[in-house]
Amino acid sequence: MIETYSWSFLGLNIDGLLAGLATMCIILLTRYACIAGEYHMGKAFRYVFLGFGISGVIASLFFENLLVSAIFAVFGFACLWGIHEVIEQEERVKKGWYPSKNMDPKKD
């Protein structure tokens, strides 16, 4: 059964606000992790995203609180989307849009 408890502030239900804020933070976090992970580990970082993504989605199934469950699900699916973004990030690095760890600074 889904828990009906809601967060409130001044008598207003702020569950949607908290979910939106958490989603924005998760997207920003996974975007930065994609850039930094690809820089340090290359394409292999997609397996880190795979592990966190599956873990987040499975964890969301075990929480009764709808807000907490939704936040874990958003985190899990953002990480699963990150697998695609790591591959795209490698293409961006090849185009020169982002720095490469293997770049030789003496070439320029």
Wavefront OBJ file of the C-alpha trace (Angstrom):
o trace
v 0.000 0.000 0.000
v 1.285 3.470 -0.871
v 1.921 5.688 2.135
v -0.292 8.748 2.115
v 2.002 10.908 4.252
v 2.802 14.218 2.550
v 5.341 16.885 3.321
v 3.745 20.216 4.077
v 4.870 23.758 4.729
v 2.441 26.416 5.951
v -0.385 24.019 5.199
v 0.705 23.514 1.574
v 1.627 20.143 0.101
v 5.214 20.444 -1.138
v 5.763 16.854 -2.364
v 5.782 17.934 -6.001
v 8.178 20.779 -5.264
v 10.561 18.430 -3.437
v 10.337 15.845 -6.224
v 11.095 18.497 -8.845
v 14.014 19.893 -6.869
v 15.432 16.415 -6.309
v 15.048 15.601 -10.013
v 16.906 18.746 -11.034
v 19.735 17.989 -8.588
v 19.960 14.380 -9.771
v 20.152 15.436 -13.422
v 22.888 17.975 -12.638
v 24.790 15.389 -10.597
v 24.612 12.696 -13.275
v 25.609 15.176 -16.002
v 28.713 16.171 -14.069
v 29.440 12.510 -13.280
v 29.196 11.704 -16.986
v 31.731 14.367 -17.941
v 34.147 13.573 -15.101
v 33.726 9.813 -15.442
v 34.387 9.814 -19.174
v 37.426 12.033 -18.621
v 38.984 9.727 -16.015
v 37.748 6.274 -17.085
v 36.605 6.577 -20.693
v 33.777 4.401 -21.969
v 34.240 1.976 -19.063
v 32.396 4.459 -16.838
v 29.130 3.334 -18.396
v 29.335 0.177 -16.251
v 29.365 2.356 -13.132
v 26.202 4.041 -14.395
v 24.692 0.618 -15.131
v 25.324 -0.573 -11.586
v 23.947 2.581 -9.962
v 21.002 2.668 -12.363
v 19.854 -0.869 -11.689
v 20.421 -0.395 -7.957
v 18.376 2.815 -7.899
v 15.458 1.317 -9.791
v 15.402 -1.812 -7.622
v 15.724 0.258 -4.424
v 12.715 2.346 -5.471
v 10.571 -0.769 -5.282
v 11.179 -1.206 -1.553
v 10.116 2.214 -0.218
v 6.543 2.770 0.867
v 6.829 6.545 0.807
v 5.909 7.690 -2.696
v 8.272 10.697 -2.702
v 11.315 8.671 -1.604
v 10.481 5.888 -4.044
v 10.132 8.403 -6.886
v 13.477 10.026 -6.047
v 15.252 6.655 -6.130
v 13.537 5.782 -9.422
v 14.529 9.119 -10.977
v 18.114 8.565 -9.826
v 18.130 5.042 -11.266
v 16.739 6.043 -14.636
v 19.011 9.101 -14.826
v 21.972 6.774 -14.341
v 20.662 4.403 -17.000
v 20.335 7.384 -19.367
v 23.902 8.275 -18.374
v 25.126 5.143 -20.169
v 24.048 6.742 -23.447
v 25.512 10.085 -22.392
v 28.949 8.569 -21.704
v 29.064 7.325 -25.293
v 27.899 10.734 -26.542
v 30.489 12.425 -24.304
v 33.229 10.414 -25.984
v 32.048 11.818 -29.323
v 32.059 15.359 -27.904
v 35.656 14.860 -26.757
v 36.645 13.628 -30.245
v 35.101 16.781 -31.717
v 37.184 18.895 -29.326
v 34.232 20.276 -27.384
v 35.593 18.852 -24.097
v 39.177 18.175 -22.977
v 40.709 14.737 -23.209
v 42.860 13.219 -20.496
v 45.126 11.804 -23.212
v 45.569 15.200 -24.865
v 49.219 16.235 -25.279
v 49.542 19.889 -24.176
v 52.764 20.284 -26.228
v 50.898 19.772 -29.530
v 49.304 23.241 -29.489
l 1 2 3 4 5 6 7 8 9 10 11 12 13 14 15 16 17 18 19 20 21 22 23 24 25 26 27 28 29 30 31 32 33 34 35 36 37 38 39 40 41 42 43 44 45 46 47 48 49 50 51 52 53 54 55 56 57 58 59 60 61 62 63 64 65 66 67 68 69 70 71 72 73 74 75 76 77 78 79 80 81 82 83 84 85 86 87 88 89 90 91 92 93 94 95 96 97 98 99 100 101 102 103 104 105 106 107 108
